[in-house]
Amino acid sequence: MSRNVGVIGLGAMGFGMARSLLRGGFKVHGYDVRASALEQLAAENGIACDTPAQLAQHCDVLVIVVVNAEQTEEVLFGANGACAGLKPGSVVLACATVAPGFAASLAQRLAERQVLMLDSPISGGAARAASGELSMMTSGVPEAYAKVEDVLAAMAKNVYRLGDQYGTGSKVKIINQLLAGVHIAAAAEAMALGMREGVDPAALYEVITHSAGNSWMFENRVPHILDGDYTPLSAVDIFVKDLGLVLDTARGSKFPLPLSATAHQMFMMASAAGHGKEDDSAVIKVFPGIDLPGSAVK
């Protein structure tokens, strides 16, 4: 019989992961606050659930793909939270980008209920989520890994095992987000300067993506700017949160992060200007005096 796996959070990443699990032969139960996401899951042969608690009653593996620690807390321990339905010996894969201390505390609280956890933040974007080619930065006890080998294989191309200390996966993820946020901010700054100086944006993109100044984020995000399409795949406010976690972590050990702090301020400026829900490439809108493609913003 097919193994039952629950996915809580059917956004761009979570829905792709649910599709990968369905393709892998799992019976996928899903929950999301949006009815449209549940309808789409049901249309693709998944099982829509009304609450996290209902979902947990049917699953011994629970994949949580929400935005932050607060949402993770809510779907596990809030009203109709999944913990009410999880059986002893179940495994939670906690995929949100959170503070390392929160991940460690969460694992302890679940252990008190005889539930295992893997600290399992993810990277790769919606396309790789849908194709089962994510990178997962995981940490946890061997017993948890043993129970979810097949689930991890269905969702990820690279599963990095970073030790048995909860929070290590989250530490690696926030360092990844440090680089991702700084690279997006740098890409926006470079494109803004090019436009200000009268360089054709499409030509600039073509040259940089074949030159030493290229980065994955430049190559991936600048097309959003060129198209004038800021439909969020990952929003400005995600990097307000994630770079905030980076700085909070470093502050605890009094470690300076000047580039991270500057990038964080850029995303804060974009959010304060009303662009928080737009694609993270909208950080370019903080630069004055430029003509953005497909936009009246100057």
Residue, then its C-alpha position, 0 to 999 in steps of 0.5 A: m500500500s502507498r505510504n501516507v505523507g502529509v504536507i502542510g503549506l501548499g505554496a510555490m515550494g510546498f505544492g511542488m514537493a507534494r507533486s514530487l511525492l505524488r509522482g513518487g507513489f506516496k498518498v499525499h494529504g495536504y493542508d493550506v489556508r487557501a481553498s484554491a490550493l486544496e482544490q488543486l491538490a485534490a484535482e491532482n489526486g492528493i487528499a485535501c484536509d480541513t485542519p492540520a490535526q485531521l491530516a496528522q491522523h492519517c500520516d506518520v511523516l509530516v512535511i511542514v513548508v510554511v513561511n516562518a517560526e510563528q506559522t510552524e508553531e501554529v500548525l503544530f501546536g495551535a488550535n486544530g494543530a497537527c500535534a493533536g493527531l500525530k502518533p508516537g514515532s511519527v517524524v516531522l520534517a520542519c522546512a521553514t527558515v527559522a532561528p537555530g534556537f527555535a529549531a532545537s526547541l521545537a525538536q525537544r517539544l516534539a520529543e516530549r510527545q514521542v515524535l521525531m524531527l529533522d531540522s530540514p530547511i530547503s533551497g532550490g526554488a519552485a521549479r526544483a521543488a516540482s521536479g524533486e531536485l531540492s537541496m535539503m540542509t538537514s540535522g537530526v538523530p539517525e532514527a529519524y533519518a531511517k524512517v524518512e529515507d524514501v520521503l527525502a529521496a522523492m523530494a530532493k536531489n541533495v540531502y545534506r546530513l549535517g549532524d545530530q544537533y538540531g539547529t545545525g540545518s537551520k544555521v546552514k540555511i541562514i548562511n545560504q540566505l545571507l548569500a542569496g539576499v546579498h546577491i539579489a541586492a547586488a544584482a539589483e544595484a548593478m542593473a540599476l546603475g546600468m540603467r542609470e548610465g543608459v546601458d540596454p538592460a537586456a544587453l547588460y544581462e546577456v553580458i553579465t551572465h556570460s562573465a565573471g560577475n554572474s551569480w545564480m541569483f543574478e541569472n535567475r532574478v534579473p529576468h523578472i526585472l527585464d519583464g517588469d513582472y514582480t509576481p512573487l516567487s519569493a517575496v521582498d518580505i521573505f528577505v526582510k525576515d531571513l536577513g533579520l535571522v542572519l543578523d540576529t544569529a550573528r549578534g548573539s556572538k557579536f560577529p560583524l556582517p556589514l554586507s548582510a546589514t546593508a542588504h537587509q536595509m535595502f529590503m526593508m526600504a523596499s518593504a516600507a515603500g509598499h513592495g513587501k509582497e512583490d517578488d524579491s527582485a523588486v528591491i531594485k525599486v529602491f533606486p531613484g532615477i531609473d526607468l524600469p522595464g514594463s513599469a512607470v516607476k522612475 
